[in-house]
Amino acid sequence: MALALLAGCARDEAASAGAGAEAALASPQGAFLAYEHTVQLRLPGEQIAPRLKTVSEACQGGKFGDCAVLQLSQGGGDTASGSIEMRIAPQGVEPIIALASAKGEVTARDTRAEDLAQQVADTRLTQARLKNEHARLVEYQQRKDLAVADLLTLSQRLSEIEAGLEQAGRDAAQQHRRIDTQKVTIQLESTSSQRNRSEIGRALAESGGIFTTSLAYLIRIFAGVLPLLLVGGALLWGGLKLWRWRRRRN
């Protein structure tokens, strides 16, 4: 019974901690914060591709709530790597990161929030202003004594206002999407031992090219210095001959 009670308490504490983490990740009521998370992980190279596939399928399948993959890249070769960029509901941030980092090493994590309060306020002000102007012009358009030129001007201005309202609506939707969901970027790279082995293998593979390049530089240097040595040697030999001849005469 004691063990059961302890297990129940542990589950309650874990659930409370999870709920607290989810609440901490969400934008507070009345605030307009757009969260972004960047996580760097290390995994064995052969596990990177399957892990990217698992995370991508979990996101697209809505396993942890509303989620969309924004970018997916993968590099092979000696040092495998990959990255995935997603936009996911706040409650799915921690589970998707836990899925990606299972049996791996989290080397770095960064969380930041951009305050969109001013942008949201500006968009709402623009929408209110355009709606008021649109209502006034529609009311003015109903007058019977308007000239044809005035009607054409009004129609043109109404079209401009409607286009502005559509753009403001798109801006508002994008802002709320950034507030209601969070951007998560997960970068995966191979473990240190694999990278070290790959560096050694690459160095051995490149040693032949380095040797031939160094030898080519030495040959060029020798070819450039050889004429100077020949001319200098000839001048020195001639100088010695002349010096000996004068010495014999004296």
C-alpha positions, 0 to 999 in steps of 0.5 A: 500500500505504501508503494502504491501511495508513493507511486500515485504521488509521483504520478501526481507530481509528474502531472503537475510538473507537466501542466506547469511546463505547458502553462509556462510555455503558453502566452499569458492571458492578455499578452501577445507573445510569440514563442520560439524554441531552438534545441540542439541534439546529439544522436548516433548518426544512423538514428538521425534519419529515422528520428527526423521521420518519426518527428515529422510524422508525429507532427503532421499526424497531429499526435501532439495537437495542431502542428505543421512542418515548415522545413526539413533538411538532412545531411549524410556522409561521414558526419550525419546531421539534420534539422526540422522546423515546426509550428505547433500548439503550446501543449505539444512543444515539450512532448515533441522535443521529448520524442526527438531527444529520446536516448539522445543528448540535449547539448543546447536549448534556447527559448525566446518570445517576441512581444507582438502587442504593438503590432496587434494594436496597430493592426486593430487600429487600421481595421477600425479606421478602414471599417469606419471610412468604408461605412461613411463612404457607403452611406455617402454613395447612397445619395441621389444627387452625386455626379458620375465622376463622384461615383467613380471616385467613391468606387475607386476609394471603396476598392482601395479600402476593401483591399486594405481590410483584406491585407489587415485581416491577413496580418491579424491572422498571421499574428494570432497564428504566431501567438496561438502556436509556437515555432520549434527548431530541432537540430540533430548532429552525430555524437562526438565519437562518430565525428572524431572518427569521421575527422580522422578518416577524412584526414587520412583520405586527404593526406595524399592530396596534401602530400602531392600539393606540398611536393608541388609547391617545393618543386615550384620553389626549386624551379624558381630558385635554380636559375638564381643559383646557377647565375650566382654560382657562375658569377662566383666562379668567375670572380674567384678565377679573376681574383687568382689571376690578379694574385698570380700577376702581382 
